[in-house]
Every structure is written in C-alpha cells, then in structure tokens.
C-alpha cells in the first residue's frame, strides 16, 4: 500500500494537465512545475487548467504573475485549449 505522505512524481514536459490535481494543491504543484521546467531549460509551456468557472485559471495566473522567470502568459490558441489552457513563455 502506498504511503499517503509520499510525493507523486510527475514527469516534467512542456505540458501539464491540472485536471487530476485537487484545487487545494494547484498552487504548490504549479510553483514546483515552473521551477523544474525552468531548470530543465523549457522556454514555452502549456498549463491545462480547464474552463469550468475559472478558479484554477486564476490560481495558475496568480502564480505566473509573481514568478520572476516568467516572461509572459496568455490564453492558448483555440486548437491548444483556448481559455482552458495558458501558454507561458519563460525567460
């Protein structure tokens, strides 16, 4: 049986889908994802937060707005999720 306190390891790619992340964990998951992606040298990321009522989108964007190595962010193009995903450019 898996220990409940063990962190879940998620492979770092240029896309993260937050649908399976509980709302209470979105902020720390996005913060850690950004740090790891930056360390790995990614320049463009796509964070899929879904459309819903916009709660996860606001959490994601508040983290992005205060992350020093984030150059810019905005809605993904329609074919990449539209306003249900955010495209991030890292410095």
C-alpha positions, -999 to +999 in steps of 0.1 A: +000+000+000+013+034-010+023+058+018+000+088+018+027+114+025+049+103-004+051+129-031+037+119-065+064+121-092+052+137-124+075+137-155+083+173-165+074+181-201+063+213-218+026+205-209+010+199-175-027+190-172-041+200-138-074+182-142-063+154-118-049+179-092-072+188-063-078+226-062-061+229-028-028+215-044-028+236-076-007+264-063+022+243-050+021+220-079+023+248-104+051+265-084+071+233-084+064+226-121+076+260-131+108+257-112+115+223-126+106+233-162+128+264-159+157+243-146+153+219-175+155+248-199+120+248-213+110+282-229+074+276-237+049+257-216+012+249-217-007+246-185-041+230-189-064+241-162-098+236-178-126+260-184-150+255-156-157+286-135-121+298-138-109+291-102-078+270-114-071+295-141-070+324-116-047+303-093-024+295-122-022+331-134-016+345-099+014+322-096+027+331-131+023+368-124+047+367-094+072+342-108+103+362-118+114+340-147+080+341-164+083+364-194+046+363-205+015+343-204-020+342-220-048+321-234-037+292-256-048+292-292-082+275-299-066+243-312-045+240-280-073+245-254-083+282-258-091+298-225-090+263-209-052+264-211-025+290-205+006+294-227+037+305-207+069+319-221+099+316-197+130+339-198 
